[in-house]
């Protein structure tokens, strides 16, 4: 358990603060002052984000990519099944069209 003086910030808040540092062109200290957080905390978040970016995607990003791959696989299978169904229906339509001509 952390100290009672330790503020806890959500991951989303941290990502937004890091993005503000990156996109604004201002110093970490200036952004931290504007947000009302410790400059050292923000500096640590930025440093971790840079290290994670250099080391590759974070585990959450890998999970999201895996989820997209699974969804793509499922959709391709569904598309193949639908193509087979369409082919069968075309053949059935042609068969019944010939039968009705007799």
Residue pairs with C-beta under 8 A, 6 or more apart in sequence:
2 8
7 37
7 41
9 17
9 37
9 41
14 45
15 49
17 31
17 35
17 37
17 42
17 45
18 42
18 45
18 46
18 49
20 31
20 35
21 28
21 31
21 42
21 46
22 46
24 31
28 39
28 42
28 43
28 46
29 39
31 42
32 38
32 39
32 41
32 42
32 43
33 39
35 42
52 58
57 65
